[in-house]
Structures are given as C-alpha cells and as structure tokens.
Amino acid sequence: MGVQILVLGAGKSATILIQYLQKKAAENDWYILLADGDKNNAESKWNNAKNGHAIGINVENEIERKALIEQATVVVSMLPAALHFLVAKDCVSYEKPLFTASYVDDNMKSIEQAILDKNLLFLCEMGLDPGIDHMSAMELIHKIKNKGGQITGFRSHCGGLIAPESDTNPWHYKISWNPRNIILAGKAGALFLEGGATKQMNYSDLFLNAPVVNIPSIGKLAYYPNRNSLSYIDTYHLQGVKNFVRTTLRHPDFCSGWNAIIQLGLTNENEIILQQNTSIRDWFLNHLRTNNVENLYALFLKNDLLKEQLLFIGLETDTIIPTSLNSNALILQWMLENKWKLSPTDKDMVVMLHEITYRLHDQEFLVESSMVLKGKNDIETAMAATVGLPLALGVCAYLKGEIELKGLHIPIHPSIYTPILKGLAAEGIVFNEKERKL
C-alpha cells in the first residue's frame, strides 16, 4: 500500500479536515484510515467515501493503537489533548510524523530530542488558535522586520462566535467547539505586557469591564486576555516590545453575563453530591444559600440584561439534574450545551484581528490584519474549517515535499506558513490588512 494517513479522532472540529483529506486522497491516490472511540460517529463522518474507511478504536488500548500507528505513513491526532502524548510516543517508536492542532505541552517537549534524533517532523498548534494566529502573525512580523521596522506592540484577538443572522439569545453566543473549555475559560487568570510592565489579572476580574475592539464589517467586540501571553514574546522573537497580549473575543454582553456566572461561583469544580430528583432550581437556590450569595443574585436580577441572561439558561427551572454531574461546573456545562446549542441552519463565525505597532524612520505605524469567516450550518462550521483546514493543508504540504523541516515545530517558520496561508486563502480564509501612521 502507498501513502496511508491515519486520522485519530472524528469529533466536531475534525469534520472539514476529513472532507478536505478525502478530496486530496482521491486526487493523489492516498488512503485514509479514520479511527474514533465511537465507531458509528467515525463511519458517519467518513460517509462511505472512497480511498479509505472508518473504524472504532480505544486509543488507550496500547495494542490497538500501536498496530494502527505502525502501518501509517503519517499520523493526524484530533484526540483530546490529554491523549496526544500516548500517540506521540508511539510515533517516535515507529518513526512516524505527527500532526496535531493542540498546544506543545511539557510532555511533548520532553521527547523533542528523540523526535529530532529520528529525523521526524512533529507539527503541533496547527489549528485556529493556536495555529492560524501564529501563521498570520508571523507573516506580518517577518514582513515588518524585513523592511527594517522595529515592532513595539502586539495584540492578537481571536474568537469563535455566532454569526449575526443566527444570534437569537441574550448571550449572543452558541457552542461551536469543546464546551468544557468554554466553562473553564480564564480559570488560570492572565499574564501579559502593558507599557513595558508585566500585568497580572485574576480570574475574578477577567470578564469585568472587558475592553472592546472594532472589527471591520462586524463592529465592536469585547476581549479578555488569555492565560500566559508572555511566553509568546520569545516564540515570535519580539523581545523588547512594550505591549504584548493574546486575547479571546466575545460579544460585550457575554462578558457581562459571564462575570455574573463567575461571581456566583457557578464554574466551581469542587465536588458536590446531588440527591435523586434534584431540580436545577433546588440545586441553584441551595448553592446561593450555602455560599451566601443570595443578595448578589438579587442584585444581578435588578439589571435587565443580567436577569434575561441568567433566566434564559434555566437557573430557576424544575428540570431534573442527572446525578452523575458532581460539580457546579459540570451542571452548568450540561445546561449550556442545551441552551447554547447550534440549530441545524445556524451559522457560527470565527473572527481574528492582529494589531501591530512598529517604528520605521522615526515614524510610528499601526498594522491591523483581520479575518472573518462564517460557517455553513451546524456541521460545516467556521470553527471546524479553521481548526481542520490548516492541519489538513499541513499534512498535504508535507506529503508533497513542500515542508522539509524536521523536529518539533509550531507553524512560525516561512516554509510552513507560506504554503498553508496560500491554501487557506484558496479556501476563502483570507486576511484583510490595513496600515496607518500614528
């Protein structure tokens, strides 16, 4: 058999990746094996296409996993982040290149030398954020540096949102990706650079009075800083900048509502024990009493927006909570997965904006580069496209010999981002750039 692409994971974000690879496999006579923990889900996503098939697999079963990896030419992992390292170690053992959209974590760094020793390419952070953000930012940064500019500030914003035509709730939000990450967003607080000084924000302050930025064709969106932005100063080779932050975009009303959710303690992950037939109302009122936040909730209800948002998610309904949900965070996630669900005809929206200031010939400039992409429906989402397409394009570029780097990489090198950004543009994912003197 010739080239065999092993794709592990067939979740929401894998839809467009699978479709694109199917098309390219037919063109290049490649074979794809799609494996997921849910065989029916894998077969549904495969949809009887040629040049491959779908199977069910327990990826934590070492024998099953190694058998698949050993036969592959290249491995693509769309698994939950915690499972990547199992796959990565086997890829080193069997000398297989690995592609993933997830962050390079300490586990992956621990095998960096082994990857290089085996002359392999492990290409990580190849999704949207991280992924397209790196590629589009580095293209701008290199362009500015190549003409002699000195970069003084960098702000990068990205968000998965709901398109205006499908915006039908007071939160101005619906779920298009991992709901667990939405519930826990911001828990670690944030570190960033402002005016040359390191700034730290606690979780409790992150969504309070969130600043706004104007997005061309969209309007004003609020943003909150992501975890630790500082580590990316070295990644982007921007030592000496005065301002540096990476953020998540949301509708301003979302940030107001989510701040209330945090202040009420509804994202708490501490274990609780529910009695049989406990309703959402009973759980919530008991939580308010136990944590002495009844007055705070009453205060929130005096605000028309917050009242509409909090009642919309069903905090005072008699729906029975499954007893398997043993924390506030899990109960909230279960509630929101129902209330913020995309309907079949809904369109999600991905928005990205880079703001870079630089000096050239004693003059200060601002470059703004923005991208807005809308999905087609609840399956072919903008989120699935922006997470899956760069990864699929990376695999294709590697198999065609366009990417020759070896070792552990993220897409900040021109030999990676140049073909990928070109391929994304061909698929309608385009950045609009404007520049002005300050």
C-alpha positions as CSV (number, residue, x, y, z in Angstrom):
1,M,0.0,0.0,0.0
2,G,1.2,3.6,-0.8
3,V,0.6,6.6,1.4
4,Q,-1.7,5.9,4.4
5,I,-2.9,8.8,6.5
6,L,-4.1,7.8,10.0
7,V,-6.6,10.3,11.5
8,L,-7.3,9.7,15.2
9,G,-10.5,11.4,16.4
10,A,-13.7,12.3,14.5
11,G,-15.2,15.0,16.7
12,K,-16.8,18.3,15.8
13,S,-13.5,20.0,14.8
14,A,-12.5,17.1,12.5
15,T,-15.4,17.5,10.0
16,I,-13.8,19.8,7.5
17,L,-10.3,18.2,7.9
18,I,-11.8,14.8,7.0
19,Q,-13.7,16.2,4.0
20,Y,-10.5,18.0,2.7
21,L,-8.3,15.0,3.1
22,Q,-10.9,12.8,1.4
23,K,-10.8,15.1,-1.6
24,K,-6.9,15.1,-1.7
25,A,-6.7,11.4,-1.2
26,A,-8.8,10.8,-4.3
27,E,-6.6,13.2,-6.3
28,N,-3.3,11.7,-5.1
29,D,-4.2,8.1,-4.6
30,W,-3.7,8.2,-0.8
31,Y,-5.5,6.0,1.7
32,I,-7.1,7.3,4.9
33,L,-7.9,5.4,8.0
34,L,-10.3,7.3,10.3
35,A,-10.4,6.0,13.8
36,D,-12.6,7.2,16.7
37,G,-13.8,6.0,20.0
38,D,-17.3,5.9,18.6
39,K,-17.4,3.6,15.6
40,N,-20.8,4.9,14.4
41,N,-19.5,8.5,14.6
42,A,-16.4,7.6,12.6
43,E,-18.5,5.9,9.9
44,S,-21.0,8.8,9.8
45,K,-18.1,11.3,9.3
46,W,-16.5,9.0,6.7
47,N,-19.8,8.8,4.8
48,N,-18.8,5.9,2.5
49,A,-16.1,7.9,0.7
50,K,-13.5,6.2,-1.5
51,N,-9.8,5.9,-0.7
52,G,-10.2,4.8,2.9
53,H,-12.5,3.6,5.7
54,A,-13.5,4.3,9.3
55,I,-13.2,2.1,12.4
56,G,-13.8,2.3,16.1
57,I,-10.8,2.2,18.4
58,N,-10.0,2.6,22.1
59,V,-6.9,4.7,21.7
60,E,-5.8,4.0,25.3
61,N,-5.6,0.3,24.3
62,E,-1.8,0.0,23.6
63,I,-2.1,-3.0,21.2
64,E,-4.8,-1.4,19.1
65,R,-3.1,2.0,19.0
66,K,0.3,0.7,18.1
67,A,-1.0,-1.5,15.3
68,L,-2.6,1.4,13.6
69,I,0.4,3.8,14.0
70,E,2.9,1.2,12.8
71,Q,1.0,0.9,9.5
72,A,0.6,4.6,8.9
73,T,2.7,6.9,6.7
74,V,1.6,10.0,8.7
75,V,-0.5,10.4,11.8
76,V,-3.0,13.2,12.5
77,S,-4.3,13.4,16.1
78,M,-7.6,15.2,16.7
79,L,-7.9,13.5,20.0
80,P,-8.5,15.3,23.4
81,A,-5.2,17.0,24.3
82,A,-4.6,14.6,27.2
83,L,-4.3,11.6,24.8
84,H,-1.8,13.2,22.3
85,F,1.3,12.0,24.3
86,L,0.3,8.3,24.0
87,V,0.2,8.7,20.3
88,A,3.4,10.9,20.2
89,K,5.5,8.3,22.0
90,D,4.3,5.6,19.5
91,C,5.1,7.9,16.6
92,V,8.6,8.2,17.8
93,S,9.0,4.4,18.3
94,Y,7.6,3.6,14.8
95,E,9.2,6.7,13.2
96,K,6.0,8.3,12.0
97,P,5.5,12.1,11.5
98,L,2.7,13.6,13.7
99,F,0.4,16.5,13.1
100,T,-1.9,18.0,15.7
101,A,-3.9,21.2,16.4
102,S,-3.1,21.1,20.2
103,Y,-0.5,23.1,22.2
104,V,3.1,21.9,22.7
105,D,3.0,20.9,26.3
106,D,5.8,19.7,28.7
107,N,5.2,16.1,27.7
108,M,5.8,16.9,24.1
109,K,8.8,19.0,24.9
110,S,10.3,16.0,26.8
111,I,10.6,14.0,23.6
112,E,11.9,16.9,21.4
113,Q,15.4,15.5,21.1
114,A,14.1,12.0,20.3
115,I,11.9,13.4,17.5
116,L,15.0,15.1,16.1
117,D,17.2,12.1,16.5
118,K,14.7,10.0,14.5
119,N,14.7,12.8,11.8
120,L,10.9,13.2,12.2
121,L,8.5,16.2,11.8
122,F,6.1,16.7,14.7
123,L,4.0,19.7,13.7
124,C,1.8,21.0,16.5
125,E,-0.5,24.0,17.1
126,M,-1.9,23.7,13.5
127,G,-5.5,24.7,14.2
128,L,-7.1,28.1,14.6
129,D,-5.8,29.4,18.0
130,P,-3.2,28.1,18.2
131,G,-2.4,27.8,14.5
132,I,-3.7,30.3,12.0
133,D,-3.0,33.0,14.7
134,H,0.7,32.0,14.6
135,M,0.9,31.8,10.8
136,S,-0.8,35.1,10.1
137,A,1.1,36.9,12.8
138,M,4.5,35.7,11.8
139,E,3.9,36.6,8.2
140,L,3.2,40.2,9.3
141,I,6.1,40.2,11.8
142,H,8.6,39.0,9.2
143,K,7.3,41.5,6.6
144,I,7.7,44.4,9.0
145,K,11.2,43.2,10.1
146,N,12.4,42.6,6.6
147,K,11.8,46.3,5.7
148,G,13.6,47.4,8.8
149,G,10.7,48.1,11.1
150,Q,11.1,47.7,14.9
151,I,7.9,46.2,16.4
152,T,6.8,48.0,19.6
153,G,3.4,46.4,20.3
154,F,1.5,43.3,19.5
155,R,-2.1,42.5,20.3
156,S,-3.8,39.4,18.8
157,H,-7.5,38.7,19.2
158,C,-9.4,35.6,18.2
159,G,-12.9,34.2,19.0
160,G,-15.4,31.6,17.9
161,L,-18.8,33.4,17.9
162,I,-22.3,33.2,16.5
163,A,-22.9,34.9,13.1
164,P,-25.3,37.9,13.5
165,E,-28.0,36.3,11.4
166,S,-28.1,33.3,13.8
167,D,-27.8,35.4,17.0
168,T,-31.0,34.5,18.8
169,N,-30.3,34.6,22.6
170,P,-29.3,37.4,25.1
171,W,-25.8,35.9,25.5
172,H,-25.0,36.4,21.7
173,Y,-23.3,33.0,21.9
174,K,-23.7,29.4,20.8
175,I,-21.3,26.5,21.2
176,S,-19.2,25.5,18.2
177,W,-16.3,23.8,19.9
178,N,-15.3,22.0,23.1
179,P,-17.9,23.1,25.7
180,R,-15.7,22.1,28.6
181,N,-13.1,24.7,27.5
182,I,-15.8,27.4,27.4
183,I,-16.9,26.7,31.0
184,L,-13.3,26.8,32.4
185,A,-12.0,29.7,30.2
186,G,-9.9,32.1,32.2
187,K,-9.6,30.0,35.3
188,A,-5.8,30.4,35.3
189,G,-6.1,34.2,35.2
190,A,-3.8,36.1,32.7
191,L,-0.3,37.4,32.3
192,F,0.6,40.0,29.6
193,L,2.7,43.0,28.9
194,E,1.4,46.6,29.0
195,G,3.5,49.7,28.8
196,G,6.7,47.7,29.3
197,A,5.4,46.2,32.6
198,T,4.1,42.7,33.3
199,K,0.4,42.8,34.2
200,Q,-1.5,40.0,36.0
201,M,-5.2,39.6,36.1
202,N,-7.1,37.2,38.4
203,Y,-10.0,35.0,37.2
204,S,-12.5,37.1,39.2
205,D,-11.6,40.3,37.3
206,L,-11.1,38.8,33.8
207,F,-14.6,39.5,32.5
208,L,-15.3,42.6,34.5
209,N,-15.4,45.8,32.3
210,A,-13.8,43.9,29.4
211,P,-12.3,46.4,26.8
212,V,-13.6,46.4,23.3
213,V,-12.0,46.4,19.8
214,N,-13.6,47.4,16.5
215,I,-13.6,44.6,13.9
216,P,-14.1,45.6,10.2
217,S,-17.5,44.5,8.9
218,I,-18.5,43.2,12.4
219,G,-18.4,46.1,14.8
220,K,-17.3,46.2,18.5
221,L,-16.4,43.0,20.3
222,A,-15.1,42.7,23.8
223,Y,-11.9,40.8,24.7
224,Y,-10.2,39.2,27.7
225,P,-6.5,38.2,27.9
226,N,-5.6,34.6,27.5
227,R,-3.5,32.7,30.2
228,N,0.2,33.5,29.8
229,S,0.8,35.7,26.8
230,L,4.4,36.4,27.8
231,S,5.8,33.0,26.6
232,Y,4.9,34.0,23.1
233,I,7.2,37.0,23.1
234,D,10.2,34.6,22.7
235,T,8.2,32.4,20.3
236,Y,7.5,35.4,18.0
237,H,11.1,36.8,18.5
238,L,9.6,40.1,19.8
239,Q,12.0,40.8,22.7
240,G,11.9,44.5,23.6
241,V,8.2,45.1,22.8
242,K,6.3,47.4,25.2
243,N,2.9,45.8,24.8
244,F,2.1,42.2,24.1
245,V,-1.2,40.3,24.7
246,R,-3.2,37.5,23.1
247,T,-6.9,37.6,23.8
248,T,-10.3,35.8,23.3
249,L,-13.1,37.8,21.6
250,R,-16.7,37.7,22.8
251,H,-19.8,39.9,22.5
252,P,-19.7,42.6,25.2
253,D,-23.0,41.3,26.7
254,F,-21.4,37.9,27.0
255,C,-18.6,39.2,29.2
256,S,-21.1,41.0,31.4
257,G,-23.1,37.8,31.9
258,W,-20.1,35.5,32.3
259,N,-18.7,37.8,35.0
260,A,-22.0,37.3,36.9
261,I,-21.7,33.5,36.5
262,I,-18.2,33.6,37.9
263,Q,-19.1,35.9,40.8
264,L,-22.0,33.4,41.7
265,G,-19.5,30.5,41.8
266,L,-21.2,28.5,39.1
267,T,-17.9,27.5,37.4
268,N,-16.6,25.9,40.7
269,E,-15.2,22.4,40.1
270,N,-15.3,21.3,43.7
271,E,-17.2,18.0,44.1
272,I,-20.8,18.1,45.3
273,I,-23.3,15.3,45.9
274,L,-26.8,15.6,44.4
275,Q,-29.8,13.8,45.8
276,Q,-32.0,11.9,43.4
277,N,-34.5,14.1,41.5
278,T,-32.8,17.4,42.4
279,S,-34.1,20.1,40.1
280,I,-31.9,22.9,38.7
281,R,-33.9,25.4,40.9
282,D,-33.3,23.4,44.1
283,W,-29.6,23.0,43.3
284,F,-29.2,26.7,42.5
285,L,-31.1,28.1,45.4
286,N,-29.3,25.7,47.8
287,H,-26.0,26.9,46.3
288,L,-26.9,30.6,46.8
289,R,-27.8,29.9,50.5
290,T,-24.8,27.8,51.2
291,N,-22.4,30.3,49.7
292,N,-24.1,33.5,51.0
293,V,-24.6,34.9,47.5
294,E,-28.4,35.3,47.6
295,N,-28.1,39.1,47.9
296,L,-25.6,39.1,44.9
297,Y,-28.1,37.2,42.8
298,A,-30.9,39.6,43.8
299,L,-28.7,42.5,42.8
300,F,-28.0,40.9,39.4
301,L,-31.7,40.4,38.8
302,K,-32.2,44.2,39.0
303,N,-30.1,44.5,35.9
304,D,-32.4,43.9,32.9
305,L,-29.6,42.2,30.7
306,L,-28.3,40.0,33.5
307,K,-31.8,39.0,34.5
308,E,-32.6,38.0,30.9
309,Q,-29.3,36.1,30.6
310,L,-29.5,34.2,33.9
311,L,-33.1,33.2,33.5
312,F,-32.5,32.2,29.8
313,I,-30.0,29.5,30.8
314,G,-32.7,28.0,33.1
315,L,-31.4,28.6,36.6
316,E,-35.0,28.7,38.0
317,T,-36.4,25.8,36.1
318,D,-37.6,22.4,37.5
319,T,-35.6,20.3,35.1
320,I,-34.1,17.3,37.0
321,I,-30.2,17.2,37.0
322,P,-28.5,13.9,36.3
323,T,-26.9,12.6,39.5
324,S,-23.7,11.9,37.6
325,L,-23.0,15.6,37.4
326,N,-20.9,16.2,40.6
327,S,-19.8,19.8,40.4
328,N,-21.3,23.2,39.6
329,A,-19.1,23.5,36.5
330,L,-20.4,20.2,35.1
331,I,-24.0,21.1,35.9
332,L,-23.5,24.5,34.2
333,Q,-21.9,22.8,31.1
334,W,-24.9,20.4,30.8
335,M,-27.3,23.3,31.0
336,L,-25.5,25.4,28.4
337,E,-25.0,22.6,26.0
338,N,-28.8,22.6,25.7
339,K,-29.4,26.3,25.8
340,W,-26.5,27.3,23.5
341,K,-26.8,24.5,21.0
342,L,-26.5,25.4,17.3
343,S,-29.7,24.6,15.4
344,P,-29.2,22.8,12.0
345,T,-29.3,26.0,10.0
346,D,-27.3,28.2,12.4
347,K,-24.1,29.8,11.2
348,D,-21.2,30.2,13.6
349,M,-18.4,32.8,13.0
350,V,-14.7,32.9,13.6
351,V,-13.1,36.3,14.0
352,M,-9.4,37.1,14.2
353,L,-7.6,40.5,14.5
354,H,-3.9,41.3,14.8
355,E,-2.8,44.8,15.9
356,I,0.9,45.5,15.5
357,T,2.6,48.8,16.1
358,Y,6.1,49.4,14.8
359,R,8.7,52.2,14.2
360,L,10.3,52.9,10.9
361,H,12.4,56.0,10.0
362,D,11.3,57.8,13.2
363,Q,7.6,57.2,12.4
364,E,5.1,55.0,14.3
365,F,2.7,52.8,12.3
366,L,-0.2,50.6,13.1
367,V,-1.0,47.5,11.1
368,E,-4.4,45.8,11.5
369,S,-5.0,42.5,9.9
370,S,-8.4,40.9,10.3
371,M,-10.2,37.7,9.2
372,V,-13.9,36.9,9.5
373,L,-15.3,33.5,8.4
374,K,-18.9,32.3,8.7
375,G,-19.9,28.6,8.8
376,K,-22.4,27.0,6.5
377,N,-24.5,25.1,9.1
378,D,-24.2,23.3,12.5
379,I,-21.9,20.6,11.0
380,E,-19.8,22.5,8.5
381,T,-18.9,25.2,10.9
382,A,-16.4,28.0,10.6
383,M,-14.7,26.6,13.7
384,A,-14.3,23.2,12.1
385,A,-12.9,24.8,9.0
386,T,-10.4,27.0,10.8
387,V,-9.2,24.2,13.1
388,G,-9.2,21.4,10.5
389,L,-8.1,23.0,7.3
390,P,-4.6,24.3,8.4
391,L,-3.9,20.8,9.8
392,A,-5.1,19.1,6.6
393,L,-3.1,21.5,4.5
394,G,0.0,20.8,6.6
395,V,-0.3,17.1,6.0
396,C,-0.7,17.6,2.3
397,A,2.2,20.0,2.1
398,Y,4.4,17.5,4.0
399,L,3.4,14.6,1.8
400,K,4.1,16.6,-1.3
401,G,7.6,17.6,-0.1
402,E,6.7,21.3,0.5
403,I,7.6,21.2,4.2
404,E,11.1,19.7,4.8
405,L,11.7,20.7,8.4
406,K,12.5,18.1,11.0
407,G,12.0,18.1,14.7
408,L,9.2,19.5,17.0
409,H,7.7,22.6,15.4
410,I,4.8,25.0,15.5
411,P,3.9,27.0,12.3
412,I,6.1,30.1,12.7
413,H,8.6,29.3,10.0
414,P,8.0,30.7,6.5
415,S,8.4,27.2,4.9
416,I,5.4,26.1,7.0
417,Y,3.1,29.2,7.0
418,T,3.7,30.2,3.4
419,P,2.0,27.2,1.7
420,I,-0.6,26.9,4.4
421,L,-1.8,30.5,4.3
422,K,-1.9,30.3,0.5
423,G,-4.0,27.1,0.8
424,L,-6.3,28.8,3.3
425,A,-6.8,31.8,1.0
426,A,-7.9,29.4,-1.7
427,E,-10.5,28.0,0.7
428,G,-11.8,31.5,1.5
429,I,-9.9,32.1,4.7
430,V,-8.4,35.5,3.9
431,F,-6.9,38.3,6.0
432,N,-7.6,41.9,5.2
433,E,-4.7,44.2,6.0
434,K,-4.7,48.0,6.5
435,E,-1.9,50.3,7.8
436,R,-1.8,53.9,9.0
437,K,0.6,56.3,10.6
438,L,0.1,57.1,14.2
